[in-house]
Amino acid sequence: VAEVEVAGGGPYFYSTDLGATLQARRPEEGQIEGGCLRMLKLGEEAKLLRMRALLADDLARVEEWLPDVHGDVRMLRFLRKCKGEEAVAVGWYRQMLEWRRREGVDVIRQRLVQQQMTPHDFPFHAELQALMPVTVWSESPRTHVDAIQVIYNGRWKTRGLVRAIRSGQLTEQDFLRYWVFINEWLSLRIDSLSRQHGRIAGIKLVCDMRDADPLKQFSKTFFTMMGPWAAMSQDNYPMTSCNIYFVDAPKFFGVVWALIAPMLNEDTRSKITFTDSRDTSWLSDLGLDTLPDYASDHSI
């Protein structure tokens, strides 16, 4: 298991032991994975077993059983997303399997593990980090249960991204695929954290709006790209975000939010809190004392 600290030190790190996931084995018929049993609420064991039975033919067609994709912890996320309705959860899970097959996502996941990739190894990392900086911890510095992701929206250059796509430096598919790498990388880690701690671990997301500039961030073309991006993340990685904090949103963000909000499902919107950097009480949820400033050598 690779343990990497980002150059420059500080609290920016992503060292999670993936052993709890990578060592998991496919359960026998009629049994729940041992690593998942202690996470279950009343009635969920029977529902997971029924889901597995309904998905038996689908799972028989996968080339390799992957614990973080085909295991009970991932199915439990779909079940809880669907408020315990296993038939609905099965439908969403099937769509995820088809998406993974169509887009070759299992191959990406295997590359992450076999090559022990860090975000610096992701395709178009340097180009997209320059335009859309983001920092990832794989564990909260204090609790070591949930992951933390900081998206520095205030420094995003969405118009620059659109120019790069129009000039042929990038494609929209490159943009989406980069976020598949990020989502798969995080999904592996929160699956392992869940198995280690006996509860569904997730990601605490901070959207840092400091230094936001409408001249750099307003782009109609980018907003058309956000729909597929949001759908990809919400549909295929359910129950991933714990809490979402928008920090220091500027006045003009009301216009942006009116465009973004309809792209987010009700579950995602319910987790969002708007706050400001002067009120540090919410930082305790992240296990931090201060909101980190962006520095290029601290980005993922």
N, C-alpha and C positions, 0 to 999 in steps of 0.2 A: 504494500500500500504506500503510495507516494505521499509524503508530507512536505508541503512547500510553504515557505513564508515569502510574501511579496517583498521585492527589494525596497529598502527604505525603512523596514521595521514598522513599529507601531502596531495597532490592533488589527491590521489588515492581514488576514490569514485564511487559509482554507485547508486545514489538515484534519480530515475526518477518516477514522478507521472504517473501511468498507467491509471488513470481515463478516459482520453480522449479516450482510446481504449476500456477499459473494459465496459464503459457505452454506447458505440455506439450500435445502433440498426439496424437490417436489413432493408434496404430501401424498399419502395414500388416499385412495377413494374413500370418502366418508369421514375424512379427518381434516382438521384445520392445522395449518402450520403452527408449530410450537411458539415461534417468535411473534405470532399474531394473537394467540389466545388471550393473553392478559390485557389486550387493548379493547376487547369486545364488551359491548353493553348487552343488556338483557335482550334476547331474541336475535342478535346479529349472527350468532354461530349458524343457526338453522338457515338464515337467509343467505349467508355466504355459500353454504353447501348447495342450496338450490341454485344460486347463480352459477356455481361451478358445473353443476349438472346440465344447466341450460347451455353453457358455453363449451361443453365437452368436445363437440365436433370442431368448433373454431380453434380451440387450444390444441387439438390433435394435429392441426395443420401447420402449427408454428415449427420452424426449423429447430429451434432450441428453446427450452424453458428457461426464462430469465426471471429470477426471483423478484426484482423490482418492477417488472412489467406484468408478468403472468401470475405472480404470487398473491396470497390472500391480503397482504397489506395494501397493494394497489387496488384490488377489488373492493376493499373496505372503503377506500376513498370515494369510489364511484357510488357505493351503496349509501354513504352518508350524504354525498352531494344530492342524491335523489330522495332524500328524506326517508330512507328505509324501503323504498319501493323497488324490490329486486328486479322486476320485469323491466322497469324503466332503466335501471342501472345496467342491465344486460344490453339493452339497446345502445346506450352510450358507449359501453365497453367494446361492443362489436365495431362501432364506428372508429374507435381508437385503433383497434387491431387492423382495420382496413387502411386507415391513414398511415400507420406504421409500415404496412406492406407496400403501399403505393409510393411512399416517400423514402423508403430504405432506412427508416429510423433505427431499426434493430442493428443495422450495420454501424451506424453512428455510435450507438451505445456500446457495441463491442470494441470499436476503436478506442473509445474513452478508457475502457478497462484494460485492454490488452496493451495499449501503448502508454498507459498511465498519463494520459493527456492532462495538461493544465489549460486554463483558458487562453494562455498565451499561444497555445498550439492550434487554436481553432482557426478555421479558414477565415480570412479577411479580418482577423482580430485587430491588427494595427489600424487598418483603415476605418473600421467601425468604431473603435475606441476613440479615435480622434474626433469623430462626429457625434458619437452617442456614449459618453463615458459612463461606466457602471463599475461598482465595486462589490465584491461578493465575499462574505465570510461564510464558511460552511457550518460554523457553530457560533452561537452567542458566546461572547467572551466570558460571561459569568455563569450562565445556566448550562451551556454546552448541550442544549436540547434542540432548540430551533435554529434554523439558518437565518442569516440576515443578508439582505441585498439592498444596496443603496444605488438608486438611479439618479444621476446628476442632471435632471431635466433642465435646470437653469443653464447648463453649459451645452445642451444639445444644439446642434446646427442642422436642423431638419432641411433647411433650404440647401445647405451644402450637400446633404445626402441625396436630395433630389437631383442636384446638378451632377453628382458623381454617377447616378444611374443614367441620366440622359446622355452623359458623355461616354458611357460604356465602361467606366472604371468598375462599376458594380452593377448587379441586377437586383430586381426585387426578390428573386429567388435566393440570391446570395444573402440578402438581408434576413429573410425568413429562416434560411438554413443556419445562419449564425445563431439565431435565437433557439433553434432546435438543439444545437450543441449546448447552449447555456441551460436550457430546460432539462435536458437529459443528464447533464453533469450535476445539476442541483437535485434532480429526482433520485439519482443514485444515493446521494448523501442524506437526504431526508428519509429515504427508505431505511438506510442503515441506522440513522439516529432513532427512528421509530422502533426498530427491533431492539436496539440497545436499551431504550428507556421505557418500553412498554406502553407507549401512547403514540398517537398519530402526530409526528413532528411536522412542522411546516416552515414557511419562510415569512419572516417579518420584513416587509418591504417599506423602504423610505424613498419617497420621491422628493428630492431636494430641489426646490424651485428658486433658491437664491440665485441672484444674478440673471434671472430670466430676461430675455430681450425679445420683444415681439417681432423685430425685424429679422431675427435669426430663427424664430420658432414658429412663425405662421407660414404654413404651406398647405394649400388645398390638396396638392398631390400626396403629401405625406399622410394626411388624414384618410385618404382613400386606401393607403397601405396599412393603416392601423386596424381596419376591420379584420382582414385575414390574420394579422398578427395576434390580435386579442382573441379571436375565435380559436386559433391553433392552441394557444396557451390554456384558455378556459375549458375547452372541450376535451383536451387530451391529458391535462394535468390537474384534475379536480382536487379540491380540498388541499391545495398547495399553499396558498397565502393564509397566514393567521390574521395579521393586522396590516393595514396599509396606511401610511402616514404621508400626507402632502404637507410639506413644510415651507412656510413663507411664500405661499401662492400669491402672485401679484394681482392687482385689480383686473388686468386684462384677461386673467385666466378664466374668468367667468364665461367669456365667449368661447374659449377653448373647451372648457368643461361641458358646455352645451353640445359640443360636437362629439366629445369622448363618451359621455355618460351612456348614451343609447347603445354603445358597443359593448358595454359591460353588463353581465348578467346580475340578477338581483343579489345573489350570494356575494359576488365580488363587491358590489356597491355597499352592501351592509357592513363591510369590514373597513371602510375608508373613514379616516379622521383627518380633518383639516386643522393644522396647528401652526405655531410659529416658533422660531428658534429661541425666543426669549423665555418661553415656557418649557422648561426642561423636564417636567414631571413625567412625560411620556417616554423619555429616554430610558427610564428604569425598566420598561418592558423589553428593551433591547439589551440590557446589561451594559449600557454605556453611560458615561458621565457627560460627554459632549457630542454634538453632531460633528462628525469628521469633515474637514475641508477637503475639497478635491485636490489631488496632486497626481500628475500623470504617472509617477512611479508607484502609486498606490492603487491604480486601476487594475482590474483583473487582467 
